């Protein structure tokens, strides 16, 4: 790497530990948690290097950000932040994933069709000086000065010291695709690789049809790896909305025994039969391969549509759970047909221009 950087890359980003409630004691800074790609930007004397969370270069996938960061950041700084793609409905993580394409021509095309933005939320170096040991409050002040004249699509994340405002963010921001709220101790230093921040998400529950399962990689025919979840739309069509896989090894073995009777003749009347046999109407089947499956075995076993379980989830990405849902309990009192999308708690997307002006475009 060129020696013009104030700190030599790569650097492990500081991480957050998950909590169920926002800390309300004095001495915290609160910020939105952006649902994008974590990125540490190293600004040299005449160049920029963008590093991913897993310490790899991100520059080639976001060429439109290179000139932006070069113009907006002074030499000798290192900035921690998030790369996001903003659409009218909010942040679009699916579009962001599509940017990680091996073909330069495809990357160039997508950089024009779905340009990315950079949201800064911490400072590791300023004016050639390493400030990782400076308190969080001081780093925030320096970051605000650094971004005082910044222009879109480079942005500074909002911040508040008021826990009541942070609580409002938690309920309003996520509707636009944000991922919760981060609480940072004002006196905290930047600790690479350590979970020194606190992340709180708006958690919800949903009753879902258990329509199938996948075997565990270490115990085919013995242990269940994940349950395939479904919800009905207003037309009575069952959609695959995600999986739940939060089970102990003993529970996986017990699930295999418990669900065995539901495997008998499961495909005969299964709503995903077309998917299993030939793919249904252009929609990728639950066990189908994708660019993001990295060759993993995603084959699945159908179950008769009789079981319902309650799961905990954070938010939706389109018509699916953004992350794997967490199994809560079985719902023998709930008919599968009652597991519909209209049970979900839907938050009207909070307008991103109210968060930081011209980001929403």
C-alpha positions in Angstrom: 0.0 0.0 0.0 1.2 3.6 -0.6 2.8 5.2 2.4 0.7 8.3 2.2 -2.0 7.0 4.5 -2.2 8.2 8.1 -2.8 4.6 9.1 -1.8 1.7 7.0 -4.7 -0.6 5.9 -6.1 -3.0 6.6 -7.8 -2.2 9.9 -10.5 -4.3 11.5 -13.6 -2.2 12.1 -15.0 -1.6 15.6 -18.1 -3.8 16.1 -21.3 -3.7 18.1 -22.9 -6.2 20.5 -26.6 -6.7 20.3 -28.9 -5.5 23.1 -32.7 -5.7 23.5 -33.1 -2.2 24.9 -31.4 1.2 24.3 -29.1 2.3 27.1 -30.6 5.4 28.7 -27.8 6.4 31.1 -25.9 9.6 30.4 -22.8 9.5 28.3 -24.0 7.9 25.1 -24.1 9.1 21.5 -26.9 7.5 19.4 -26.8 7.0 15.6 -28.9 5.1 13.1 -27.6 1.7 12.1 -27.4 1.7 8.3 -28.1 -1.5 6.4 -25.3 -1.5 3.8 -21.7 -2.5 3.3 -19.3 -1.5 6.1 -16.4 0.5 4.6 -13.3 2.2 6.0 -12.0 4.9 3.6 -8.3 5.7 3.6 -7.6 9.1 2.0 -4.0 9.6 0.9 -2.3 12.6 -0.5 -3.7 11.9 -4.0 -5.6 8.6 -3.8 -8.4 6.8 -2.0 -8.5 3.1 -0.8 -11.9 1.6 0.3 -11.7 -1.4 2.6 -14.5 -3.8 3.4 -15.5 -5.2 6.8 -13.6 -8.4 6.0 -10.4 -6.4 5.2 -10.7 -6.7 1.4 -10.6 -3.9 -1.2 -14.1 -2.5 -2.3 -12.9 0.1 -4.7 -13.5 -1.9 -7.9 -17.2 -2.5 -7.1 -18.0 1.2 -6.5 -16.0 3.2 -9.0 -18.5 6.1 -8.7 -17.5 6.7 -5.1 -13.8 7.1 -5.8 -14.0 10.6 -7.2 -16.6 11.5 -4.7 -14.4 10.6 -1.7 -11.3 12.1 -3.3 -13.2 15.4 -3.7 -14.9 15.4 -0.3 -12.2 14.1 2.0 -8.9 15.9 2.8 -5.6 14.0 2.6 -4.4 12.2 5.7 -7.8 11.1 7.1 -9.3 7.7 7.7 -13.1 7.5 7.9 -15.4 4.6 9.0 -18.8 4.4 7.4 -21.3 2.5 5.3 -21.9 2.2 1.6 -25.6 2.2 0.8 -27.9 2.4 -2.2 -30.9 4.7 -1.8 -34.2 4.1 -3.7 -37.6 5.8 -3.4 -38.7 3.1 -1.0 -35.6 3.4 1.2 -32.3 1.6 1.3 -31.9 -1.3 -1.2 -29.6 -4.0 0.1 -30.5 -6.3 -2.8 -29.2 -3.8 -5.3 -26.1 -3.4 -3.2 -25.4 -7.1 -3.3 -25.7 -7.0 -7.1 -22.8 -4.6 -7.2 -20.3 -7.3 -6.2 -20.0 -8.6 -9.7 -16.8 -10.0 -11.2 -17.3 -8.3 -14.6 -16.0 -4.8 -14.8 -18.5 -4.0 -17.6 -21.4 -5.0 -15.3 -20.0 -3.0 -12.4 -19.7 0.1 -14.6 -23.3 -0.3 -15.9 -24.7 -0.7 -12.4 -22.7 2.2 -11.0 -24.7 4.4 -13.4 -28.1 2.7 -12.9 -27.9 2.3 -9.1 -25.2 4.7 -7.8 -24.1 4.2 -4.2 -23.7 6.7 -1.4 -21.2 6.8 1.5 -22.4 7.6 5.1 -19.7 8.4 7.5 -20.0 7.7 11.2 -16.5 7.6 12.8 -13.0 8.9 12.4 -9.8 7.0 12.8 -7.3 9.7 11.5 -7.5 13.4 10.8 -4.8 15.7 9.3 -2.4 12.8 9.2 -2.9 12.1 13.0 -4.1 8.8 14.4 -7.1 9.7 16.6 -8.3 6.2 17.5 -7.3 6.8 21.2 -9.4 10.0 21.3 -12.8 9.8 23.0 -15.8 9.1 20.8 -17.2 12.6 21.5 -14.0 14.2 20.3 -13.9 12.0 17.2 -17.5 13.0 16.4 -16.6 16.7 16.6 -13.7 16.2 14.3 -15.8 14.2 11.9 -18.5 17.0 11.8 -15.8 19.5 10.9 -14.5 17.2 8.2 -17.9 16.8 6.6 -19.1 20.4 7.1 -18.7 21.1 3.4 -19.2 17.6 2.1 -21.5 17.2 -0.9 -23.8 14.2 -1.9 -23.3 11.3 -2.2 -21.0 11.7 0.8 -22.9 12.2 4.0 -22.5 12.4 7.7 -24.8 10.2 9.8 -27.2 11.9 12.2 -26.4 11.8 15.9 -28.3 12.6 19.1 -27.5 12.5 22.8 -31.2 12.2 23.6 -32.4 8.6 24.3 -36.0 9.7 23.6 -35.0 10.8 20.1 -33.0 7.5 19.6 -36.1 5.5 20.6 -38.1 7.4 18.0 -35.5 6.6 15.4 -35.7 2.9 16.4 -39.4 2.8 15.5 -39.4 5.2 12.5 -36.1 4.7 10.6 -36.3 1.0 10.0 -39.2 1.4 7.7 -36.8 2.9 5.2 -34.5 -0.1 5.4 -32.3 1.0 8.3 -31.1 -1.7 10.7 -31.7 -0.2 14.2 -29.8 2.2 16.4 -26.2 2.2 17.6 -25.3 3.5 21.0 -21.6 4.6 21.5 -20.0 5.6 24.9 -18.9 9.2 24.6 -15.6 8.4 26.3 -14.9 5.3 24.3 -11.9 4.9 22.1 -11.9 3.2 18.7 -11.1 -0.5 19.3 -10.6 -2.4 16.1 -12.2 -5.8 16.1 -13.9 -5.4 19.5 -17.6 -5.1 20.2 -17.4 -1.8 22.0 -20.7 -0.3 20.7 -24.3 -1.4 21.4 -26.7 -2.2 18.6 -30.5 -2.3 19.2 -33.0 -3.5 16.7 -36.7 -3.2 16.5 -37.8 -6.9 16.9 -41.1 -8.3 15.8 -42.7 -11.7 15.8 -44.7 -13.5 13.1 -46.6 -16.8 12.8 -45.4 -18.7 9.8 -46.2 -21.9 8.0 -43.4 -24.5 8.2 -43.5 -25.7 4.6 -40.2 -27.7 4.5 -36.7 -28.0 5.9 -33.1 -28.5 5.0 -30.9 -31.2 6.5 -27.9 -30.1 8.7 -24.6 -30.3 6.9 -23.2 -32.6 9.6 -26.2 -34.9 9.9 -28.3 -35.6 6.8 -31.3 -37.8 7.6 -30.5 -37.2 11.3 -30.5 -33.5 12.1 -32.5 -30.7 10.7 -30.5 -27.6 9.8 -33.3 -25.1 9.1 -37.0 -24.8 8.7 -38.4 -23.2 5.6 -41.0 -20.5 6.4 -44.0 -19.4 4.4 -46.7 -16.7 4.4 -49.8 -16.4 2.4 -50.6 -13.4 0.2 -54.1 -11.9 -0.3 -54.6 -14.3 -3.2 -53.9 -17.4 -1.1 -50.5 -18.1 -2.6 -47.9 -19.3 -0.1 -44.6 -17.4 -0.4 -41.2 -18.6 0.9 -40.2 -15.8 3.3 -37.0 -17.1 4.9 -35.7 -19.7 7.3 -35.2 -20.3 11.0 -32.2 -22.2 12.1 -31.7 -21.3 15.8 -31.6 -24.8 17.3 -29.3 -26.8 19.5 -27.9 -30.1 18.2 -30.2 -32.1 20.4 -33.2 -30.0 19.2 -32.2 -30.7 15.6 -32.3 -34.4 16.2 -35.6 -34.2 17.9 -37.0 -32.1 15.1 -36.1 -34.7 12.6 -38.1 -37.3 14.5 -41.0 -35.0 15.2 -41.4 -33.9 11.6 -40.9 -37.3 10.0 -44.7 -38.0 9.8 -45.2 -34.8 7.9 -42.8 -35.9 5.1 -45.2 -38.6 4.0 -47.0 -37.7 0.7 -45.9 -34.1 1.4 -45.4 -33.2 -2.2 -48.8 -34.4 -3.5 -50.7 -31.3 -2.5 -47.7 -29.0 -1.7 -48.1 -25.4 -2.8 -44.4 -25.4 -3.8 -44.7 -28.6 -5.9 -44.0 -26.7 -9.1 -40.9 -25.2 -7.6 -39.7 -28.6 -6.5 -40.3 -30.1 -9.9 -39.5 -27.4 -12.4 -39.4 -24.0 -10.8 -42.6 -21.9 -10.5 -43.4 -19.0 -12.7 -39.9 -17.6 -12.9 -39.6 -17.5 -9.1 -36.5 -19.1 -7.6 -37.5 -22.2 -5.6 -36.5 -22.3 -2.0 -33.7 -24.8 -2.6 -32.5 -23.1 -5.8 -28.9 -21.9 -6.3 -28.2 -18.2 -6.4 -25.1 -16.1 -6.9 -24.9 -15.7 -3.1 -25.2 -19.4 -2.2 -21.5 -20.0 -3.0 -22.2 -23.6 -4.2 -23.8 -24.6 -0.9 -26.2 -27.5 -0.9 -29.6 -25.8 -0.6 -31.8 -28.8 -1.5 -34.9 -29.0 0.7 -37.5 -31.5 1.9 -41.2 -30.7 1.7 -43.6 -31.0 4.6 -47.3 -31.3 4.6 -48.8 -27.8 5.4 -49.9 -28.5 8.9 -47.4 -26.9 11.3 -47.2 -23.2 12.4 -44.4 -21.7 14.4 -43.8 -18.2 15.8 -40.5 -16.6 14.9 -38.8 -13.4 15.8 -37.5 -11.2 13.0 -36.0 -7.7 12.7 -37.4 -6.4 9.4 -38.4 -7.3 5.8 -36.3 -6.9 2.7 -39.0 -6.8 0.0 -41.3 -9.8 0.7 -38.8 -11.8 2.7 -37.1 -11.6 6.1 -33.9 -9.7 5.8 -32.1 -12.1 8.2 -32.7 -15.6 9.4 -35.6 -15.6 11.8 -35.3 -16.9 15.4 -37.6 -19.8 16.4 -39.8 -18.9 19.4 -42.4 -21.7 19.8 -44.9 -23.9 18.0 -48.4 -22.5 17.5 -50.7 -25.6 17.5 -53.7 -23.2 18.0 -53.0 -21.4 14.7 -54.3 -22.7 11.3 -51.7 -22.4 8.5 -54.2 -20.4 6.4 -54.1 -17.6 9.0 -50.4 -17.1 8.4 -50.7 -14.1 6.1 -48.6 -11.1 5.2 -51.2 -8.8 6.7 -50.3 -9.9 10.2 -46.9 -8.2 9.9 -46.1 -4.9 11.5 -45.5 -2.5 8.7 -43.8 0.8 9.3 -44.3 3.5 6.8 -40.9 4.3 5.3 -39.5 7.4 7.0 -38.5 9.8 4.4 -34.7 9.8 4.1 -34.5 13.4 3.1 -35.7 14.2 6.6 -32.7 12.3 7.9 -30.0 14.0 5.8 -31.4 16.1 3.1 -30.3 15.2 -0.4 -29.3 11.6 0.2 -32.8 10.4 -1.0 -32.8 10.6 -4.7 
